[in-house]
Amino acid sequence: MPTDKNGNLDPIAMNRIKFYQQSGFELHELEYEQPPYHLNDEWLPMKLMTFGNINMKNNYKTIKQTIYREVYETQTQGGGDFDERAGE
């Protein structure tokens, strides 16, 4: 879910979160940024949600790296900032 620079969620995002929570998803407060889709765009601060038995606290780094690699294909699109943030 997108957040502002202070990590706050807008009312629309809050409604989405409530919908997903009612369906069994869990909201995580861990830091996450979506990589930019375009060269000069900013990284987008977000909140991640999971479904099922996922230990986000113990597996966060691996989960984040997997998202960056599988969703954003950071391994094939130049690495750089993507890889540095994925490893944080």
C-alpha positions as CSV (number, residue, x, y, z in Angstrom):
1,M,0.0,0.0,0.0
2,P,1.4,3.4,-0.9
3,T,2.4,5.8,1.9
4,D,3.5,9.4,2.1
5,K,7.0,10.4,3.0
6,N,6.2,10.0,6.7
7,G,4.8,6.5,6.3
8,N,1.2,7.6,6.6
9,L,-1.6,6.0,4.6
10,D,-4.3,7.9,2.9
11,P,-8.0,7.1,3.5
12,I,-8.3,5.1,0.3
13,A,-5.3,3.0,1.3
14,M,-6.8,2.5,4.8
15,N,-10.0,1.2,3.2
16,R,-8.1,-1.2,1.0
17,I,-6.1,-2.5,4.0
18,K,-9.4,-3.1,6.0
19,F,-10.8,-5.0,3.0
20,Y,-7.7,-7.2,2.8
21,Q,-7.5,-7.7,6.6
22,Q,-11.1,-8.9,6.5
23,S,-10.0,-11.5,3.9
24,G,-7.2,-12.7,6.2
25,F,-4.2,-10.6,5.1
26,E,-1.8,-9.1,7.6
27,L,-0.3,-5.6,7.3
28,H,3.4,-5.3,8.1
29,E,5.1,-2.1,9.4
30,L,8.5,-3.0,7.9
31,E,10.2,-0.5,5.6
32,Y,9.6,-1.2,1.9
33,E,10.0,0.9,-1.2
34,Q,8.7,0.1,-4.6
35,P,11.3,0.7,-7.3
36,P,10.5,3.5,-9.8
37,Y,9.1,2.4,-13.1
38,H,10.8,5.3,-15.0
39,L,14.4,6.4,-14.9
40,N,14.0,9.7,-13.0
41,D,11.0,8.8,-10.8
42,E,11.3,8.4,-7.0
43,W,11.1,5.2,-5.0
44,L,7.6,4.8,-3.6
45,P,7.3,4.1,0.1
46,M,4.8,1.3,0.7
47,K,3.5,-1.2,3.3
48,L,3.5,-4.9,2.5
49,M,0.7,-7.3,3.2
50,T,0.9,-11.1,3.4
51,F,-1.5,-13.9,3.4
52,G,-0.9,-17.3,5.1
53,N,1.8,-18.5,7.4
54,I,4.7,-16.1,6.5
55,N,7.2,-15.1,9.1
56,M,7.9,-11.6,7.8
57,K,10.1,-10.7,10.7
58,N,12.6,-13.5,10.2
59,N,12.4,-13.6,6.4
60,Y,11.9,-10.0,5.4
61,K,15.3,-9.5,3.7
62,T,14.8,-12.6,1.5
63,I,11.2,-11.7,0.8
64,K,12.2,-8.2,-0.3
65,Q,15.0,-9.4,-2.5
66,T,12.6,-11.9,-4.1
67,I,10.1,-9.2,-4.8
68,Y,12.7,-7.0,-6.4
69,R,14.2,-9.8,-8.5
70,E,10.9,-11.5,-9.6
71,V,8.5,-8.5,-9.9
72,Y,10.9,-5.8,-10.9
73,E,13.6,-7.9,-12.6
74,T,16.4,-6.0,-10.9
75,Q,19.0,-8.6,-11.9
76,T,18.4,-7.9,-15.6
77,Q,17.7,-4.1,-15.5
78,G,21.0,-2.7,-14.4
79,G,21.1,-3.4,-10.6
80,G,22.5,-0.3,-9.0
81,D,20.0,1.3,-6.6
82,F,17.7,-1.7,-6.9
83,D,20.2,-4.2,-5.7
84,E,21.5,-1.9,-2.9
85,R,18.0,-1.4,-1.6
86,A,17.0,-5.0,-1.9
87,G,19.9,-6.0,0.3
88,E,19.1,-3.5,3.1
